[in-house]
Every structure is written in C-alpha cells, then in structure tokens.
Amino acid sequence: MSTSSHALPGGTWTLGDLTVTRFGYGAMQLAGPGVLGPPADRDGALDVLREAADLGITHIDTAGAYGPRVTNQLIREALHPYPDALHIVTKVGATRDLQGGWPPARRPDDLRRAVHENLEDLGLDALDVVDLRLGYAHGPQPGSLAEPFETLAELQQEGLVRHLGVSNATADQVTEARTIAPIVCVQNMYNLAHRHDDDLIDDLAADGIAYVPFFPLGGFTPLQSATLSAVATRLGTTPMSIALSWLLHRSPNILLIPGTSSTAHLRENISGARIPLPGKELDELDTIGH
Ligand SMILES: NC(=O)c1ccc[n+]([C@@H]2O[C@H](COP(=O)([O-])OP(=O)(O)OC[C@H]3O[C@@H](n4cnc5c(N)ncnc54)[C@H](OP(=O)(O)O)[C@@H]3O)[C@@H](O)[C@H]2O)c1
C-alpha cells in the first residue's frame, strides 16, 4: 500500500518546479559488483525500486554509467509508467572502462549521446534533472566546466532536460556553472566524517539550491567512528541511522540518497533518519569531521 510522502522523514524540497521527498533513493548499488553488469538478484533489485516508490519516495538518483545502462533499465522495468510525483535525477559526464574505472566523457558528442541513452533507457521524453559529473573517481578536479555545461544548457533549451545540476564539483565550478545556466542541485561526497563542503552547503542553502551528499553512509567503506557508535548506543539505534538523521538536521537543503540493494535496509534507513538528535548529541557528532 502506498504511504503518503509526508510520512517520510525530512518532508519535501523543491528542485526548480519539481517537489521531491528529502528522503530519496540512490540506485547505484542495484547494478552488479563494482557497479558493472546486471545484479545477482534481479527480482530483488526490482523489489527495492518498487518498495521505494510504495513507501512514498519521489526522488531516485541514477546514472547511465551504472551498469552501464543496467540501473536505468531496471528503473524503467520496475516503475514505468512513472507516477506523476516521481522524479529521476541522472548524471552524465563519465563512462566506464574495461577495468571498471569511470573515465570522463564530457565532449559535446559524449554528452548528447549520454542524454539520449538516458532518455531511451528510462523511457522518457525529457529528463527531470541532469547533473554534469565532473572530476575523477577519487574526487573533484579544478578546471573550467564551460564547454560541457554549455552543451547541457543547449540540451535543456532543446527541451530534453528540465533542470541542471553538477556533481563531484569544486565550489569554483559551482559558481562558474551558475553563470551559464541556473542549477537546482549539487551532488558531492559528504557525510559525518567528510565535511569539506560545509561552507558550500550553507551558501547553496541561502540560494535555495539542494545539496545531495553521495556516500551518506560512507559508500563502499561504511562510516566508522567511536563517537558515532557511542551516540548510537546511547540513543538505542544504529550508527547508520544517526548518520542519516544527522544529515537531515545539518541543513534543510540536504537531500538524502542512501543506496541499498535490500528492502529491509531501505525501511531501516527511513525509520533511522527520523530519529531526533538532541543538541548535546549534535555537538558531539560535530566533532567527528573536524
Ligand atoms: N555523483 C557521484 O559521483 C556519485 C558517486 C557515488 C555514489 N553516488 C550516488 O549516491 C548514492 C549513495 O551512495 P552509495 O550507495 O554508494 O553509498 P552509501 O549510501 O553511503 O552506502 C551504501 C552502502 O551501505 C549499505 N547500507 C545501506 N543501508 C544499510 C543499512 N541499513 N545497514 C547496513 N548497510 C547498509 C549498502 O549495502 P546493502 O545494499 O547491503 O544495503 C551499501 O553497501 C548512490 O546510490 C548513487 O546514486 C554518486
């Protein structure tokens, strides 16, 4: 049975003209090992996507590079035709190589092809939000994004993309992107232990732009901290629950996209993100990343 989105922790946020639940779902973990190929448990992957929608989640994060193309095709199989309220955010700007790496693919023809592949695989006439994924697998890389971002702005003007964002970006690249076209979100690595973007988050909040932390639970290396574990034990919950709840407390423009291939973890993460964090615990958690 569908649950109202108001039941999800954190309420909603508006990306341009699209209202999404602040508790979203990151679909990367649905592909096979190393985010390559099909999942071992295909039916299980489809179940997770359907469960996310049934629980009222209206923000799914994906990329053509996941699989590659596998995750988008699973999303389409599980959820198409999409409920009106559901919004899919995808990323372009990286491809996959035979070693499982994520080399850049940001020439104008790469980006055009990627947008068309996303449209085809997701079964859409226009993509809700497209992030330009910058940098490399190990993090952002300084440098101008003018040429690739201008290409995405053209695709937006052609009606193939509704809203734009950037990912794995430096603060300077965010500023440069905004001189070319409005952005609705920035998706960078950030969690309790990795606070490099603290100032950027506050600046974006002041301008009504969403900040979407990837690896909210630590990604491939789960978050580990004695302080985090102590707070979780005291509040009778898990470190992952505290990590998600802390992000919702951190700033109203933070949208969650925790990844999981398990419906049990999905439900656990929703109830975990709801846990209130008293001031004393917030102060303690604040010491982890500083
Ligand atoms: N823009 C970029 O460059 C970029 C890079 C990386 C990721 N992303 C996006 O960000 C999303 C989130 O990142 P992520 O999925 O890599 O990392 P994450 O959300 O930090 O962590 C996901 C990992 O945590 C585990 N997990 C989740 N809930 C759990 C629970 N309740 N108990 C125990 N383990 C749990 C998952 O395993 P199970 O499957 O077993 O639950 C999975 O291994 C991705 O899905 C993707 O959409 C973007």
The ligand as a Tripos MOL2 file, in Angstrom:
@<TRIPOS>MOLECULE
LIG
   48    52     1     0     0
SMALL
NO_CHARGES

@<TRIPOS>ATOM
      1 N1         27.9830   11.6760   -8.1480 N.am      1 LIG1
      2 C1         28.8300   10.7070   -7.9010 C.2       1 LIG1
      3 O1         29.9780   10.7460   -8.3430 O.2       1 LIG1
      4 C2         28.3650    9.5520   -7.0540 C.ar      1 LIG1
      5 C3         29.3180    8.6620   -6.5340 C.ar      1 LIG1
      6 C4         28.8510    7.6270   -5.7360 C.ar      1 LIG1
      7 C5         27.5060    7.4770   -5.4670 C.ar      1 LIG1
      8 N2         26.5890    8.3480   -5.9960 N.ar      1 LIG1
      9 C6         25.1370    8.2390   -5.6910 C.3       1 LIG1
     10 O2         24.9700    8.2740   -4.2890 O.3       1 LIG1
     11 C7         24.1740    7.1730   -3.8560 C.3       1 LIG1
     12 C8         24.5730    6.7810   -2.4580 C.3       1 LIG1
     13 O3         25.8990    6.3020   -2.4410 O.3       1 LIG1
     14 P1         26.2650    4.7660   -2.2090 P.3       1 LIG1
     15 O4         25.0610    3.9290   -2.3980 O.co2     1 LIG1
     16 O5         27.4540    4.4530   -2.9980 O.co2     1 LIG1
     17 O6         26.7670    4.7940   -0.7060 O.3       1 LIG1
     18 P2         26.0100    4.8880    0.7020 P.3       1 LIG1
     19 O7         24.5850    5.2550    0.5310 O.co2     1 LIG1
     20 O8         26.8670    5.7030    1.5860 O.co2     1 LIG1
     21 O9         26.1460    3.3890    1.2300 O.3       1 LIG1
     22 C9         25.5860    2.3080    0.5650 C.3       1 LIG1
     23 C10        26.0980    1.0490    1.2490 C.3       1 LIG1
     24 O10        25.5800    0.9780    2.5770 O.3       1 LIG1
     25 C11        24.9270   -0.2680    2.7630 C.3       1 LIG1
     26 N3         23.7310    0.0020    3.5820 N.ar      1 LIG1
     27 C12        22.7090    0.8230    3.2980 C.ar      1 LIG1
     28 N4         21.8020    0.8180    4.2900 N.ar      1 LIG1
     29 C13        22.2620   -0.0500    5.2320 C.ar      1 LIG1
     30 C14        21.7820   -0.4980    6.4880 C.ar      1 LIG1
     31 N5         20.6260   -0.0480    6.9940 N.pl3     1 LIG1
     32 N6         22.5240   -1.3980    7.1890 N.ar      1 LIG1
     33 C15        23.6960   -1.8650    6.6880 C.ar      1 LIG1
     34 N7         24.2100   -1.4800    5.4970 N.ar      1 LIG1
     35 C16        23.5030   -0.5790    4.7810 C.ar      1 LIG1
     36 C17        24.5530   -0.7710    1.4010 C.3       1 LIG1
     37 O11        24.5670   -2.1930    1.4040 O.3       1 LIG1
     38 P3         23.2170   -3.0290    1.1470 P.3       1 LIG1
     39 O12        22.9920   -2.9940   -0.3310 O.co2     1 LIG1
     40 O13        23.5460   -4.3740    1.6940 O.co2     1 LIG1
     41 O14        22.1270   -2.3470    1.9150 O.co2     1 LIG1
     42 C18        25.6800   -0.2200    0.5410 C.3       1 LIG1
     43 O15        26.7800   -1.1000    0.5490 O.3       1 LIG1
     44 C19        24.4320    6.1050   -4.9110 C.3       1 LIG1
     45 O16        23.4350    5.1150   -4.9150 O.3       1 LIG1
     46 C20        24.4920    6.9360   -6.1620 C.3       1 LIG1
     47 O17        23.1650    7.1410   -6.6420 O.3       1 LIG1
     48 C21        27.0160    9.3860   -6.7710 C.ar      1 LIG1
@<TRIPOS>BOND
     1     1     2 1
     2     2     3 2
     3     2     4 1
     4     4     5 ar
     5     4    48 ar
     6     5     6 ar
     7     6     7 ar
     8     7     8 ar
     9     8     9 1
    10     8    48 ar
    11     9    10 1
    12     9    46 1
    13    10    11 1
    14    11    12 1
    15    11    44 1
    16    12    13 1
    17    13    14 1
    18    14    15 2
    19    14    16 1
    20    14    17 1
    21    17    18 1
    22    18    19 2
    23    18    20 1
    24    18    21 1
    25    21    22 1
    26    22    23 1
    27    23    24 1
    28    23    42 1
    29    24    25 1
    30    25    26 1
    31    25    36 1
    32    26    27 ar
    33    26    35 ar
    34    27    28 ar
    35    28    29 ar
    36    29    30 ar
    37    29    35 ar
    38    30    31 1
    39    30    32 ar
    40    32    33 ar
    41    33    34 ar
    42    34    35 ar
    43    36    37 1
    44    36    42 1
    45    37    38 1
    46    38    39 2
    47    38    40 1
    48    38    41 1
    49    42    43 1
    50    44    45 1
    51    44    46 1
    52    46    47 1
@<TRIPOS>SUBSTRUCTURE
     1 LIG1         1 GROUP 0 **** ****
